[in-house]
Amino acid sequence: MAVETGCSQPPLSDEAGRGRRVLTADAPDTSWRNAVPVLACEGLTLREIVHDDASPLLDMLATKDVSQFMSPLPPTLASFGRFVGWIHQQRTAGQSVAFVVVPPGFTRPVGVFQMRSLEPGFQTAEWGFALGSPFWGTGLFATAARLVLDFAFTTVRVRRLEARACAENRRGNGALRKLGATPEGVLRRSFLWEGHYHDQVLWSILDSDWTGTSPGDAR
């Protein structure tokens, strides 16, 4: 399945007249900008995308059943490597972060999640994902998505997380609904694929919506 992608600052105190920044329980953890944490659950691992992931990800995600609902991947190992380098720059700048999905017992990734800021401070963000078709319907996506959502809402302190899914992408839209996302409307002819524009559904999850579990369980 595939869905397109395309944190408030800690408050200041004037302690001793120096305006020193003080972290509170609601402040975002910005350490991910220097080193993305490894997320793990039930043997599943999500880690930051690296250059060596180019070959396995192209093998897994460039198939027609996966790629038909997403923007084209960088077509070569060299261009994919440049894309990874750009993602790392964006992460350092606090603008984007990308995780690869490594199933239990595997060493090579089979999917990817990307989240990018839509406004300063990561208050509003957009996420997208793609998972190799051999792993559809296995429960892998549900577990991985919950890890990413927990990271978004409890670490980065995203307030609103958006997703855009091609209206024809029944599997992707269904997965978002099962995660508890709310459909907010249709973006008419907003997605270009193979020379034609397609409608997209705009979905959102708010920090107040997320409890750490998925209504209906996306498995």
FIFI-585338 format. One record per residue (C-alpha): residue in three letters; residue number from 1; x, y, z. Coordinates in pm, whole numbers, plus 50000, padded with zeros to 5 digits. Layout:
<atoms>
{'ala' NUM {X Y Z}}
...
</atoms>
This chain:
<atoms>
{'met' 1 {50000 50000 50000}}
{'ala' 2 {50110 50356 49947}}
{'val' 3 {49996 50701 50054}}
{'glu' 4 {50146 51024 49926}}
{'thr' 5 {50365 51256 50124}}
{'gly' 6 {50488 51537 49986}}
{'cys' 7 {50616 52086 51768}}
{'ser' 8 {50597 52400 51938}}
{'gln' 9 {50914 52551 52084}}
{'pro' 10 {50970 52511 52458}}
{'pro' 11 {50855 52814 52657}}
{'leu' 12 {51104 53074 52776}}
{'ser' 13 {51156 53180 53135}}
{'asp' 14 {51336 53489 53251}}
{'glu' 15 {51520 53315 53530}}
{'ala' 16 {51789 53545 53668}}
{'gly' 17 {51707 53781 53383}}
{'arg' 18 {51872 53552 53128}}
{'gly' 19 {51564 53421 52942}}
{'arg' 20 {51691 53062 52972}}
{'arg' 21 {51478 52805 52784}}
{'val' 22 {51307 52554 53013}}
{'leu' 23 {51161 52226 52891}}
{'thr' 24 {50815 52130 53013}}
{'ala' 25 {50614 51809 52993}}
{'asp' 26 {50450 51941 52677}}
{'ala' 27 {50769 52054 52505}}
{'pro' 28 {50890 51860 52201}}
{'asp' 29 {51200 51644 52215}}
{'thr' 30 {51419 51780 51935}}
{'ser' 31 {51702 51528 51980}}
{'trp' 32 {51574 51337 51673}}
{'arg' 33 {51717 51614 51458}}
{'asn' 34 {52066 51493 51554}}
{'ala' 35 {51995 51120 51573}}
{'val' 36 {51668 50952 51477}}
{'pro' 37 {51563 50701 51744}}
{'val' 38 {51505 50337 51657}}
{'leu' 39 {51140 50245 51711}}
{'ala' 40 {51067 49881 51789}}
{'cys' 41 {50771 49660 51878}}
{'glu' 42 {50707 49286 51855}}
{'gly' 43 {51035 49228 51671}}
{'leu' 44 {50957 49500 51417}}
{'thr' 45 {51216 49776 51376}}
{'leu' 46 {51180 50124 51233}}
{'arg' 47 {51506 50313 51181}}
{'glu' 48 {51623 50610 50981}}
{'ile' 49 {51663 50556 50607}}
{'val' 50 {52027 50524 50492}}
{'his' 51 {52203 50503 50156}}
{'asp' 52 {52231 50122 50168}}
{'asp' 53 {51852 50097 50172}}
{'ala' 54 {51830 50215 49811}}
{'ser' 55 {51852 49875 49644}}
{'pro' 56 {51608 49681 49865}}
{'leu' 57 {51355 49964 49867}}
{'leu' 58 {51363 50004 49490}}
{'asp' 59 {51316 49627 49454}}
{'met' 60 {51022 49626 49696}}
{'leu' 61 {50841 49952 49615}}
{'ala' 62 {50893 50005 49242}}
{'thr' 63 {50639 49736 49152}}
{'lys' 64 {50322 49858 48981}}
{'asp' 65 {50086 49748 49258}}
{'val' 66 {50273 49966 49509}}
{'ser' 67 {50387 50257 49294}}
{'gln' 68 {50058 50329 49116}}
{'phe' 69 {49935 50552 49396}}
{'met' 70 {50256 50737 49483}}
{'ser' 71 {50493 50985 49322}}
{'pro' 72 {50771 50810 49128}}
{'leu' 73 {51065 50691 49333}}
{'pro' 74 {51414 50806 49234}}
{'pro' 75 {51475 50560 48947}}
{'thr' 76 {51843 50474 49002}}
{'leu' 77 {52064 50383 49295}}
{'ala' 78 {52255 50709 49249}}
{'ser' 79 {51944 50926 49246}}
{'phe' 80 {51798 50737 49541}}
{'gly' 81 {52121 50798 49730}}
{'arg' 82 {52090 51170 49662}}
{'phe' 83 {51732 51156 49788}}
{'val' 84 {51850 50994 50114}}
{'gly' 85 {52114 51263 50156}}
{'trp' 86 {51849 51530 50108}}
{'ile' 87 {51624 51362 50367}}
{'his' 88 {51911 51368 50618}}
{'gln' 89 {51962 51739 50554}}
{'gln' 90 {51591 51799 50605}}
{'arg' 91 {51600 51602 50930}}
{'thr' 92 {51891 51809 51063}}
{'ala' 93 {51693 52122 50979}}
{'gly' 94 {51392 51984 51164}}
{'gln' 95 {51181 51968 50847}}
{'ser' 96 {51139 51597 50771}}
{'val' 97 {51214 51249 50897}}
{'ala' 98 {51196 50911 50723}}
{'phe' 99 {51187 50561 50875}}
{'val' 100 {51232 50231 50696}}
{'val' 101 {51035 49924 50802}}
{'val' 102 {51237 49612 50888}}
{'pro' 103 {51016 49310 50976}}
{'pro' 104 {51104 49057 51245}}
{'gly' 105 {51382 48828 51125}}
{'phe' 106 {51477 49058 50835}}
{'thr' 107 {51779 49281 50784}}
{'arg' 108 {51656 49457 50468}}
{'pro' 109 {51375 49713 50470}}
{'val' 110 {51041 49644 50303}}
{'gly' 111 {50871 49979 50341}}
{'val' 112 {50911 50343 50435}}
{'phe' 113 {50729 50613 50635}}
{'gln' 114 {50803 50979 50581}}
{'met' 115 {50680 51276 50783}}
{'arg' 116 {50743 51640 50692}}
{'ser' 117 {50656 51970 50852}}
{'leu' 118 {50394 52189 50686}}
{'glu' 119 {50456 52492 50907}}
{'pro' 120 {50734 52622 51133}}
{'gly' 121 {50779 52416 51448}}
{'phe' 122 {50622 52095 51311}}
{'gln' 123 {50283 52189 51457}}
{'thr' 124 {50116 52067 51140}}
{'ala' 125 {50277 51785 50944}}
{'glu' 126 {50207 51547 50658}}
{'trp' 127 {50293 51181 50646}}
{'gly' 128 {50302 50917 50378}}
{'phe' 129 {50397 50552 50360}}
{'ala' 130 {50465 50267 50124}}
{'leu' 131 {50489 49897 50206}}
{'gly' 132 {50589 49610 49979}}
{'ser' 133 {50288 49410 49862}}
{'pro' 134 {50411 49076 50006}}
{'phe' 135 {50350 49228 50350}}
{'trp' 136 {50001 49363 50289}}
{'gly' 137 {49743 49214 50523}}
{'thr' 138 {50005 49078 50765}}
{'gly' 139 {49954 49334 51043}}
{'leu' 140 {50299 49480 50977}}
{'phe' 141 {50159 49813 50861}}
{'ala' 142 {49937 49857 51166}}
{'thr' 143 {50223 49803 51410}}
{'ala' 144 {50461 50027 51215}}
{'ala' 145 {50203 50304 51177}}
{'arg' 146 {50131 50310 51551}}
{'leu' 147 {50503 50349 51621}}
{'val' 148 {50526 50642 51382}}
{'leu' 149 {50214 50805 51524}}
{'asp' 150 {50344 50772 51880}}
{'phe' 151 {50670 50932 51768}}
{'ala' 152 {50481 51215 51596}}
{'phe' 153 {50250 51300 51883}}
{'thr' 154 {50462 51224 52191}}
{'thr' 155 {50814 51312 52074}}
{'val' 156 {50783 51569 51797}}
{'arg' 157 {50459 51703 51949}}
{'val' 158 {50276 51735 51620}}
{'arg' 159 {49935 51895 51670}}
{'arg' 160 {49779 51795 51338}}
{'leu' 161 {49898 51518 51106}}
{'glu' 162 {49764 51510 50751}}
{'ala' 163 {49768 51247 50477}}
{'arg' 164 {49663 51263 50114}}
{'ala' 165 {49553 50940 49950}}
{'cys' 166 {49443 50891 49592}}
{'ala' 167 {49066 50843 49593}}
{'glu' 168 {49112 50520 49395}}
{'asn' 169 {49351 50380 49655}}
{'arg' 170 {49101 50172 49850}}
{'arg' 171 {49364 49993 50058}}
{'gly' 172 {49544 50313 50161}}
{'asn' 173 {49222 50496 50246}}
{'gly' 174 {49097 50197 50441}}
{'ala' 175 {49419 50180 50641}}
{'leu' 176 {49396 50547 50734}}
{'arg' 177 {49035 50507 50844}}
{'lys' 178 {49123 50212 51066}}
{'leu' 179 {49399 50416 51228}}
{'gly' 180 {49134 50664 51337}}
{'ala' 181 {49204 50934 51077}}
{'thr' 182 {48918 51163 50975}}
{'pro' 183 {48840 51230 50607}}
{'glu' 184 {48803 51605 50562}}
{'gly' 185 {48726 51634 50192}}
{'val' 186 {48832 51560 49838}}
{'leu' 187 {49113 51749 49667}}
{'arg' 188 {48991 51742 49310}}
{'arg' 189 {49239 51646 49041}}
{'ser' 190 {49533 51713 49271}}
{'phe' 191 {49753 51408 49204}}
{'leu' 192 {49931 51354 48872}}
{'trp' 193 {50002 50993 48781}}
{'glu' 194 {50087 50859 48436}}
{'gly' 195 {49980 51179 48264}}
{'his' 196 {49638 51205 48431}}
{'tyr' 197 {49518 51400 48734}}
{'his' 198 {49335 51207 49006}}
{'asp' 199 {49131 51313 49310}}
{'gln' 200 {49282 51275 49655}}
{'val' 201 {49115 51234 49994}}
{'leu' 202 {49253 51460 50268}}
{'trp' 203 {49278 51284 50605}}
{'ser' 204 {49381 51418 50945}}
{'ile' 205 {49466 51288 51291}}
{'leu' 206 {49489 51539 51577}}
{'asp' 207 {49700 51500 51887}}
{'ser' 208 {49375 51495 52086}}
{'asp' 209 {49255 51200 51875}}
{'trp' 210 {49555 50977 51934}}
{'thr' 211 {49546 50741 52230}}
{'gly' 212 {49816 50497 52119}}
{'thr' 213 {49565 50244 51991}}
{'ser' 214 {49382 50229 51661}}
{'pro' 215 {49000 50231 51649}}
{'gly' 216 {48906 49916 51463}}
{'asp' 217 {49272 49804 51471}}
{'ala' 218 {49435 49860 51130}}
{'arg' 219 {49542 49500 51110}}
</atoms>
